[in-house]
């Protein structure tokens, strides 16, 4: 699928005789994951994206846009639980609280259809994308309180990997699936004929972890400047 997008990108550039534009783009993301373990809340965190888009007009109101983007998808999880520990005839309470922050880097190739609405400078968009996970980082903080075990405060930083088997390092995070296929929907505007502002929502269709609902979701707000290649 990745080769299909790349071939389509270059075919459009070579064959088109219409006005063509490059869009260097950068912006912010807010990501979450659909995984919901017991006693855990998933929180959106801020990431970023940079890349470039190539736009090919099809009609006066419609165009195709292919992009190559680096996307940093960042989300957090908060876990908190009270449990009981029985030793002999004695029962002790254990309170555990854990926060994790995951920052995953992707190389993403969307292919979008853009259609103007109400005015040539306002548009909606939608289309598929394919993404490849490059790696990333994980940070965690663990606090545990118990009248028997005492107090524990622990924090650490590890890597995110997509290797064939989980890491033996407890600080690292392992995900099964490097590849993701997503759908983009959004809207945007060209301001002052110089600044393109876009607001998109992307939902992934492939689980990060096998046999678990763990799909990526993210919003992005991006800014770009049109560069005309051919009139």
N, C-alpha and C positions, 0 to 999 in steps of 0.2 A: 504493500500500500504506500509506503514511503516513496518508492521509486516512481509510482504513478503520479504522485503530487509533484515531484521534481520534474518529470518529463512534461507534465501539463504546464508547469510554470514556464519552462523554456520555450515550449511550442507557442504559447501565447505571446511571448516577447518577440519571437522571430517572425511570426506570420501576420501579426496585426498591422494594419495601416492606419488605424485610428489613433486619437490622442491617448498617450500612455503616461502613467504617473507612478513614481516611486513615493512611498510614504515611510520615511524613517520615523519610528514610533517608540514612545516610552511612557510608562505609567505605573500605577499602583494596583495591587491585587488584594483581595480579602478572601481567604480560603477556609473551607471546612471539610470534614469527611463524614460520610454517612454511618460510619461505625459507631455503635452506642453500647459499649459494654456496661454491665451492671454497676451502679453507683458512680457512673462517670458522665461528665458533661463535656461536650466538644465545643470549643470556642474558636471563632474566626480570629486570625492574626493578619497583620499587614505584611505583604510581600511586594514584589515589583516585577516588571516585565520590560524588556527592550527588544527591538527587532526592526524588521523592514517589511513593507507590503508593496505588492505590484498590482496596480489597478488597470483593468481593461474594459472600457465602455462597450456595452452591447447595443444599447439603444439610448435615446435621450434621457430615459429615467432609470435604466438598469445597467449594472456593471458587475464584473467578476473581480474578486480580489483574492490573490494568493499571498500568504505571508510566511515568513520564517522568524520565529520568536523564541527568545529565552524567557521562561516563566518560572518565578520562584513562588511556589505554593506553600504557604505557612499556616499551620493551625495548631491549637493547643488542646490538651485534655486535662480535666480536673477530676481526680478520684478521691473520694472520702467515704470511710466505712468504720462503723463500730462493731467489733466482734468480741467473742468471749473465748477465753483460754482456760481449760480445766486441767489442773495438775493435782492428782489425788482427789481429795474431797473439796479442794479450794477452787473457786472460779474467779478469774481475773478479767477485767475489761481491757481491751486493746483498741486504741483509736489510731487510725492510719490515714494520712493525707498525702497525696502525691500529685504533682503537676508536671506535665510533659509539654515540650514545644518541639514540633517537627517542621523542618524547613526542607522541602524537596525541590530540586532543580529539574526542569523539563526543557527539552527542545521540542517545540510545537509547530506544526504546519497546518494552518487552517485554510480552507477554500470556501469563500463566502460570496453569496449573492447579495448585492446592495441595490435597493430600490428607493428612489426619491419619493417623498410624500409631501403634499401641500406646497412645497417650494423646492427648486433644484438643489438648494444647499442643506436640506433636511432629509434624512434617510433612515430606513430600517435595514437590518441585515440578518443573515442566518446562514448556517452551513456546517459541515462536518470538519473535524480536525483529527490529526493523529499526533500522538506525543510519545517521546522516548524519555524515560527517567534517567538522569545522569548521576544521581546521588544526592547527598545533602547532609544535614546535621540534626542531632537530637540533643536537647537539654532537659534535665529533670531535677526535681527537688523532692525528697522524701522525708516526711516527719512521722515518727511513731511514738506514741505515749502508752505506757503500761505500768501498772503498780508492781508487776512482777519482773518484767524485762527491763524496766527503766526507759529512758528517753533515747531516741535515735534521730539524728539530723544528718542527712546525706544528700549530696548534690554531685552532678557529673555531666559530662559532655561526651557524646559519641557520634559515630557516623551512621548514615543511612545507606544500606546496600541492597542490591537486587541480585545477589549471587545465588547460586543453586541451592545452598544450604545456609541455615541461620548461623550467625557469628557466635563464637564461643564467648565473646566479650559481652557481659550483661549491659554495658553502657550503650552498645550499638543497637540499632533498630533494623530489622530485616523485613522486606516486603517481597512477595512472591512474583508480582507482575510489573515488569519495567514498562511495558507498552500500555497505552490507553487510547481509546477512541472516544471523542467527545462531540457534543453539539453546541454551537455558539448561537445565541440570539441576542440582539441588541439594537441600539439606535445611536444616531450621531448627528453632527452638524458641522458644516464648514463655516467658520467665523472669519469675516473680513477677507475672504478668499485666500487666507494664508494659514489658518490654524484649524486642523481637524480635531474635534473632540468626540470620543466614542465611549459609550457605556455598554458593557456586555456582561452576559451571564453564560457560563460554560458548565455543563454537567457531563461528567465522565460516565462511561458505560461498563468499564472493566474494574473489578475489585482489585485493590492493592494486595489483599490477603485472600488466598483461596478459601472457599467454603465459608466466607464471611461477607456480610454487606459492608463494604469498605471503599466506596467510590468517592472520587474527588468532585468537589463543587467549588466554583470560585467566581467572584465578581471582579471585573477590571475596569478601571478608568484610565484611558490613554489619551495622549496628545501626539499629534504628528503634523508635519509640514509637507504639503504636496510639492514634488519636484517633477515638472513636465519633461518627458523624454522625447516625445514626437508629437507634432501637430498634424 
